[in-house]
């Protein structure tokens, strides 16, 4: 058995019998006295195991009385292939988390995770060399703003923010009731009830210049209503007035697009000639247009006519600039 299995067997024997002799341990673990000694030292030092030698009872036992110091806890003995992959990914996520955000809070979690990885015979340093998660287009967030917004969201408190809307260039001070924090395309967004506008709004957290959590309770909004407002259509822009876009991709591009997830409610089919038709719901065409245009001549907007015309106009403007 490996070392982690021995740790659990030691723990089980002590819990079942109260006192366990050295000989009983050696027979059960099938290890040398030196290995057994190292196992006990490791459990005491790394897992805070209160294992002591009981002279009166002639064996090892858990110390009696109220625990002093960190809580004793063994690592999870549940490593299989998929769970190791989950741990590796989690470690990479924590390591590549935008510098500064919750650094002090995340550090203890990373230390614990590294210990678990070592118990699975994987070096954390090797994980970081071999597993990379590269954020694309992530915008910088003020640490204090993120902490205030995150705390207000989970504690159900209102938060006063200074928000610089990029679409208009206007900066406003407003009080909002956070409903959800959303990480979308490597950037954070706050879905909240805006008391200034008297309605649900989505705020880019990186556009919040200052934030202060108040003691006032957040306005309660049914999360189903939040989902209808922000999740019904394509992309980050909300709205309950949903239209369906129908896009037709060339056979060459279809090999990629057919496996992509653009929206939970999307519909797709491959035509006999290899073209791929994708249908997605949207409320606001801005982000959808950007994703359509990046495919260039490999995509055609079939419907609705309004979206087709907007894409055509944008292509004409681009061509005019290129020809200037």
C-alpha positions as CSV (number, residue, x, y, z in Angstrom):
1,X,0.0,0.0,0.0
2,X,1.2,3.6,-0.6
3,X,1.9,6.1,2.1
4,X,-1.5,7.8,2.0
5,X,-3.2,4.4,2.5
6,X,-1.0,3.8,5.5
7,X,-2.0,7.1,7.0
8,X,-5.7,6.1,6.8
9,X,-5.0,2.7,8.2
10,X,-3.2,4.2,11.2
11,X,-6.1,6.6,11.7
12,X,-8.6,3.7,11.5
13,X,-6.8,1.4,13.9
14,X,-6.5,4.2,16.5
15,X,-10.1,5.1,16.2
16,X,-11.3,1.4,16.4
17,X,-9.0,0.2,19.2
18,X,-8.1,3.3,21.1
19,X,-4.6,2.0,21.8
20,X,-2.5,0.2,19.3
21,X,0.9,-1.4,20.0
22,X,3.9,-0.9,17.8
23,X,3.8,-4.6,16.8
24,X,0.1,-4.4,15.7
25,X,0.9,-1.4,13.6
26,X,3.9,-3.1,11.9
27,X,1.9,-6.2,11.2
28,X,-1.0,-4.3,9.7
29,X,1.1,-1.8,7.7
30,X,3.7,-4.3,6.6
31,X,6.5,-1.8,6.8
32,X,9.8,-1.5,8.7
33,X,10.0,0.2,12.1
34,X,11.9,3.1,10.5
35,X,9.1,3.6,7.9
36,X,6.5,3.5,10.6
37,X,8.4,6.1,12.6
38,X,8.6,8.4,9.5
39,X,4.9,7.9,8.9
40,X,4.0,9.0,12.4
41,X,6.3,12.0,12.3
42,X,4.8,13.1,9.0
43,X,1.2,12.7,10.3
44,X,2.1,14.8,13.3
45,X,3.9,17.5,11.4
46,X,1.8,17.8,8.3
47,X,-1.7,16.8,9.4
48,X,-1.5,17.8,13.1
49,X,-2.3,14.3,14.1
50,X,-2.4,14.2,18.0
51,X,-0.8,10.7,18.2
52,X,1.1,10.0,21.4
53,X,2.7,7.1,23.2
54,X,0.6,6.0,26.1
55,X,3.0,4.5,28.7
56,X,0.2,3.1,30.9
57,X,-1.5,1.3,28.1
58,X,1.6,0.3,26.2
59,X,0.7,1.6,22.8
60,X,-0.1,4.6,20.6
61,X,-3.3,6.5,21.0
62,X,-4.9,9.9,20.2
63,X,-4.2,12.4,22.9
64,X,-7.1,13.0,25.2
65,X,-8.6,16.3,26.2
66,X,-9.3,19.5,24.2
67,X,-7.1,19.9,21.1
68,X,-4.6,22.7,21.1
69,X,-3.4,24.1,17.8
70,X,-4.6,23.4,14.2
71,X,-7.3,20.9,13.6
72,X,-6.2,17.3,12.7
73,X,-7.3,16.4,9.2
74,X,-6.1,13.8,6.7
75,X,-5.9,14.4,2.9
76,X,-8.7,12.9,0.9
77,X,-8.1,9.3,-0.2
78,X,-10.1,9.6,-3.3
79,X,-7.5,10.2,-6.1
80,X,-8.6,8.7,-9.4
81,X,-7.7,9.9,-12.9
82,X,-10.5,12.4,-13.2
83,X,-10.1,13.8,-9.7
84,X,-6.3,14.2,-10.1
85,X,-7.1,16.2,-13.3
86,X,-9.5,18.4,-11.3
87,X,-6.8,19.1,-8.7
88,X,-4.3,19.9,-11.4
89,X,-6.7,22.3,-13.1
90,X,-7.6,23.9,-9.8
91,X,-4.0,24.5,-8.9
92,X,-3.3,26.0,-12.3
93,X,-6.4,28.3,-11.9
94,X,-5.2,29.5,-8.5
95,X,-1.7,30.1,-9.8
96,X,-2.9,32.0,-12.9
97,X,-5.6,34.0,-11.0
98,X,-5.2,37.6,-11.9
99,X,-2.4,39.0,-9.7
100,X,-3.5,40.7,-6.6
101,X,-7.1,39.5,-6.5
102,X,-7.7,37.8,-3.1
103,X,-4.0,36.9,-3.0
104,X,-3.9,36.7,0.8
105,X,-7.1,34.6,0.9
106,X,-6.0,32.2,-1.8
107,X,-2.5,31.5,-0.5
108,X,-3.6,29.2,2.3
109,X,-5.8,27.3,-0.1
110,X,-3.0,26.9,-2.5
111,X,-0.7,25.6,0.2
112,X,-3.2,23.0,1.2
113,X,-3.8,22.0,-2.4
114,X,0.0,21.6,-3.0
115,X,0.1,19.2,0.0
116,X,-2.7,17.2,-1.5
117,X,-1.0,17.0,-4.8
118,X,2.2,15.8,-3.2
119,X,0.2,13.0,-1.5
120,X,-1.0,12.0,-4.9
121,X,2.7,11.7,-5.9
122,X,2.6,14.9,-8.1
123,X,4.8,17.9,-7.5
124,X,3.0,21.2,-7.5
125,X,5.9,22.9,-9.3
126,X,5.7,20.3,-12.1
127,X,2.0,21.0,-12.4
128,X,2.6,24.6,-13.0
129,X,5.2,23.9,-15.6
130,X,3.0,21.4,-17.5
131,X,-0.5,22.8,-17.0
132,X,-1.2,26.4,-18.2
133,X,-4.4,28.4,-18.3
134,X,-3.9,31.5,-20.3
135,X,-6.5,34.3,-19.8
136,X,-7.5,36.1,-23.0
137,X,-8.3,39.7,-22.8
138,X,-8.6,39.8,-19.1
139,X,-8.9,43.4,-17.8
140,X,-7.3,44.6,-14.6
141,X,-9.4,44.8,-11.5
142,X,-8.8,46.9,-8.4
143,X,-8.3,44.5,-5.4
144,X,-10.3,46.5,-3.0
145,X,-13.2,46.8,-5.4
146,X,-13.4,43.1,-6.1
147,X,-13.3,42.2,-2.4
148,X,-16.0,44.7,-1.6
149,X,-18.3,43.5,-4.4
150,X,-17.7,39.8,-3.7
151,X,-18.4,40.3,0.0
152,X,-21.5,42.3,-0.6
153,X,-22.8,39.6,-3.0
154,X,-22.4,36.7,-0.6
155,X,-23.4,38.7,2.5
156,X,-26.5,40.1,0.7
157,X,-25.6,43.7,1.4
158,X,-26.0,46.8,-0.8
159,X,-22.8,48.3,-2.2
160,X,-22.1,51.9,-3.2
161,X,-20.1,52.1,-6.4
162,X,-18.6,54.7,-8.7
163,X,-19.1,53.3,-12.2
164,X,-17.5,54.5,-15.4
165,X,-19.7,53.2,-18.3
166,X,-17.5,52.6,-21.3
167,X,-20.4,52.8,-23.8
168,X,-21.2,56.4,-22.9
169,X,-18.1,57.6,-21.1
170,X,-20.3,58.7,-18.2
171,X,-19.3,58.2,-14.6
172,X,-22.1,57.8,-12.0
173,X,-22.4,57.1,-8.3
174,X,-25.0,54.6,-7.5
175,X,-26.2,52.1,-4.9
176,X,-26.8,48.5,-6.2
177,X,-28.0,45.2,-4.7
178,X,-25.7,42.5,-6.0
179,X,-27.4,39.3,-7.2
180,X,-24.6,37.3,-8.9
181,X,-20.9,37.5,-9.7
182,X,-20.1,36.1,-13.2
183,X,-16.7,35.2,-14.7
184,X,-17.3,35.5,-18.4
185,X,-14.5,35.3,-21.0
186,X,-11.9,35.9,-18.3
187,X,-13.6,39.0,-17.0
188,X,-15.8,39.6,-14.0
189,X,-19.3,41.0,-14.2
190,X,-21.8,41.9,-11.4
191,X,-25.5,41.3,-12.0
192,X,-27.3,43.7,-9.7
193,X,-30.4,45.6,-9.0
194,X,-29.5,49.3,-9.7
195,X,-31.4,51.6,-7.3
196,X,-30.6,54.6,-9.5
197,X,-32.1,53.1,-12.6
198,X,-34.7,51.0,-10.7
199,X,-33.9,47.8,-12.6
200,X,-31.5,45.0,-13.2
201,X,-28.2,45.9,-14.7
202,X,-24.9,44.2,-15.5
203,X,-21.7,46.0,-14.4
204,X,-18.2,45.2,-15.6
205,X,-16.2,44.9,-12.3
206,X,-13.1,46.4,-13.9
207,X,-15.2,49.6,-14.7
208,X,-16.0,50.1,-11.0
209,X,-13.6,52.8,-9.8
210,X,-14.6,52.5,-6.1
211,X,-16.9,50.3,-4.1
212,X,-18.1,50.3,-0.4
213,X,-20.3,47.6,1.1
214,X,-23.0,49.1,3.3
215,X,-25.0,47.6,6.2
216,X,-28.3,47.8,4.3
217,X,-29.8,44.6,3.1
218,X,-29.7,44.0,-0.6
219,X,-33.0,44.0,-2.5
220,X,-34.2,40.5,-3.0
221,X,-34.6,39.6,-6.6
222,X,-35.7,36.1,-7.8
223,X,-32.7,34.5,-9.4
224,X,-35.0,33.1,-12.1
225,X,-35.8,36.7,-13.1
226,X,-32.0,37.4,-13.1
227,X,-31.5,34.4,-15.4
228,X,-34.3,35.5,-17.7
229,X,-32.8,39.0,-18.0
230,X,-29.1,38.0,-18.5
231,X,-29.0,34.4,-19.7
232,X,-31.7,34.2,-22.3
233,X,-29.7,35.8,-25.1
234,X,-26.2,35.5,-26.5
235,X,-23.2,37.1,-24.7
236,X,-22.9,39.5,-21.9
237,X,-25.7,41.9,-22.9
238,X,-29.0,41.2,-21.3
239,X,-32.6,41.7,-22.3
240,X,-35.7,39.5,-22.4
241,X,-36.7,40.4,-26.0
242,X,-35.0,37.5,-27.7
243,X,-34.5,36.9,-31.4
244,X,-32.8,33.9,-33.0
245,X,-29.8,34.2,-35.3
246,X,-29.2,31.6,-38.0
247,X,-25.6,31.4,-39.1
248,X,-24.2,29.2,-41.9
249,X,-20.5,28.2,-41.7
250,X,-18.3,26.7,-44.5
251,X,-17.3,23.1,-44.3
252,X,-13.8,24.1,-43.5
253,X,-14.9,26.1,-40.5
254,X,-17.7,23.7,-39.5
255,X,-15.2,21.2,-38.2
256,X,-14.5,23.7,-35.3
257,X,-17.8,25.5,-34.9
258,X,-19.8,22.3,-34.7
259,X,-18.2,21.4,-31.4
260,X,-18.3,24.9,-29.8
261,X,-20.8,26.0,-27.2
262,X,-22.1,29.5,-28.0
263,X,-25.2,29.3,-25.9
264,X,-27.0,26.7,-23.7
265,X,-30.1,26.8,-25.9
266,X,-28.3,26.7,-29.3
267,X,-29.4,24.5,-32.1
268,X,-27.1,23.1,-34.8
269,X,-27.1,20.8,-37.8
270,X,-24.7,19.7,-40.5
271,X,-25.9,19.9,-44.1
272,X,-25.3,17.3,-46.7
273,X,-22.6,19.4,-48.4
274,X,-20.7,19.9,-45.2
275,X,-21.9,23.3,-44.2
276,X,-22.9,23.8,-40.6
277,X,-26.0,25.9,-39.6
278,X,-26.0,27.2,-36.0
279,X,-28.9,28.9,-34.4
280,X,-28.5,31.0,-31.2
281,X,-30.8,33.3,-29.3
282,X,-29.7,36.9,-28.7
283,X,-31.1,40.1,-27.1
284,X,-28.5,42.6,-28.2
285,X,-26.5,42.0,-31.4
286,X,-23.2,43.8,-30.4
287,X,-21.3,40.8,-29.0
288,X,-22.8,38.3,-31.5
289,X,-21.7,40.6,-34.4
290,X,-18.1,40.6,-33.1
291,X,-18.1,36.8,-32.9
292,X,-19.6,36.5,-36.4
293,X,-17.1,38.9,-37.9
294,X,-14.1,37.0,-36.6
295,X,-15.0,34.1,-38.9
296,X,-14.7,36.4,-41.9
297,X,-15.9,34.9,-45.2
298,X,-16.4,31.5,-43.6
299,X,-19.8,32.5,-42.2
300,X,-23.0,33.9,-43.6
301,X,-25.9,35.4,-41.6
302,X,-29.0,33.8,-42.9
303,X,-31.5,35.4,-40.4
304,X,-32.8,37.7,-39.1
305,X,-32.6,40.3,-41.8
306,X,-31.8,43.0,-39.3
307,X,-28.7,41.2,-38.1
308,X,-27.7,40.4,-41.7
309,X,-27.9,44.0,-42.6
310,X,-25.9,45.2,-39.5
311,X,-23.1,42.7,-40.4
312,X,-23.2,43.8,-44.0
313,X,-22.9,47.5,-43.0
314,X,-20.0,46.8,-40.7
315,X,-18.1,44.9,-43.4
316,X,-18.6,47.8,-45.8
317,X,-17.2,50.2,-43.2
318,X,-14.2,47.9,-42.7
319,X,-13.7,47.7,-46.5
320,X,-13.9,51.5,-46.8
321,X,-11.2,51.9,-44.1
322,X,-9.0,49.2,-45.7
323,X,-9.3,50.9,-49.1
324,X,-8.6,54.4,-47.8
